[in-house]
Amino acid sequence: KFFGEKGINIVSGLAKGCDTFAHKGSINTLGKTTAVLGCALNNIYPKENEYLVNDILKNGGLIISEYLIGSKTLRSNFVVRDKLQSMISDCILVIQSKIDGGSMHAAKHAFKNRTLIAAIENEDNLFSGNIELIKNYNAIPIKTSEMDILYKSFVDNLNKTNSSKQVELF
């Protein structure tokens, strides 16, 4: 919701949990959101988020898939999806990830490409990926009450590079 209100396009993978809430938060503020799928457009996964596809499109958002209609959804598709999310984003915010979580693919790809990374700071084992990103991948440690700090870093970073992948896409 915070970033949607600021006009930031939320890019996420339509997965259950954080992705669902990211898309909903943006839609509820009439902000833009982009869902990068790890499946074909005719076979939305997970099924329980199928309604979100329609909500995203009705709100002027975007649904992206690299997979042909009718193609099978494979586990490896989601690693590719995570990297694609990273490639089209100006900043990666990891809400919650274990060290072997899917968000780590996007974040590590972002690190290689010098994309701004932030991670919610929490010592709980469910956040072991976040801790790894903060310690070893230069992720900005953020508390949920400090989203304005991340927003300022994001804007400052865009001003330094004078480019926005979001603007180039839309």
TARA-V777825 format. One line per field, one symbol per residue. ss: DSSP state (A for helix, B for strand, O for the rest). phi: phi as a letter, one per 30 degrees, with the letter a starting at -180 (. if undefined). Layout:
ss->???
phi->???
This chain:
ss->OAAAAOOOOBBBOOOOOAAAAAAAAAAAOOOOBBBBBOOOOOOOOOAAAAAAAAAAAAOOOBBBBOOOOOOOOOOAAAAAAAAAAAAOOOBBBBOOOOOOOOAAAAAAAAAAOOOBBBBBOOOOAAAAAAAAAAAAOOOBBBOAAAAAAAAAAAAAAAAAAOOOAAAAAO
phi->.eddddidddcaciddjededdddededcidcbbccccbddcbdbdedceededddddcidbcbbccdeidddcededddedddeddccdacccdaadecddddddddddedchdebbbddaddedcddededddbbhdddbcedcddddeddddddddddhbbdddddc
